[in-house]
Amino acid sequence: MRIALYQMMSADRSVAETTKVLDQKCADATRGGADLIIVPEMALTGYNIGASRIRQLAEPRDGPMVQSLIDMARRHSIGILCGFPEIDGNRVFNAAVLIDASGEILSVCRKAHLFGDVDRAAFSAADTLCPLVKFGGWSVGLAICYDVEFPELVRTYARAGADVVLVPTANMQPYIGVATRVVPTRAEENEIYVAYANRVGVEGAFEYCGLSCVTGPDGIDIARAGSGEEMIFADISKDKITRVRKSLSHLKDRRSDLYS
């Protein structure tokens, strides 16, 4: 499977303007042979834009924002994973929707671990962990930004049979260690792929640090972005997972009898 990650430049755009940008990036990803494009956390609206604006822009999962992504997926014959603010009753969630190339919604993931005031002022935390889903024969776990920094979450996915964890993010300076150390560690210690799609540019007080990546089950980068806006591609293979698991055995060698 070929994955495209769009490292998006943050700008004060309307949802309609951002939708046009993403539509073009889907076209570019399709031309590059991608089966799936991943774009950052809260890509459609912006992330650090204030709780009141987020609530004003938030939509249910069957609203116009998600419908625009469904239309894109069908038009460009590509899967899409994209972050958006989801409203459900009186609660707003930091969410990401996974859509396949036919336009079917496979999953809507809600962020489980809220990061600082920027999240806690605007969002409710997920009530449950997002279930694994199938995409093109792959077993896929979904996490949003801060979620990947919790080893228990990724290990839970791995123990359930995940081949890859996909992570839309909006990670800022000075936390570059998440992209350069944490993500490769999560991949290697669980013998899975991790794909991490970040922002760049400035949004309010945040300067996003880029460094989007796809890391293999051996913890080695397959693709890595720099500090500017760009699209990167990575080919992932189940054969590689099989080969790596012949030499690494973290999952098999767990001493669950010792853990509380």
Disulfide bonds with the S-S distance in Angstrom:
none
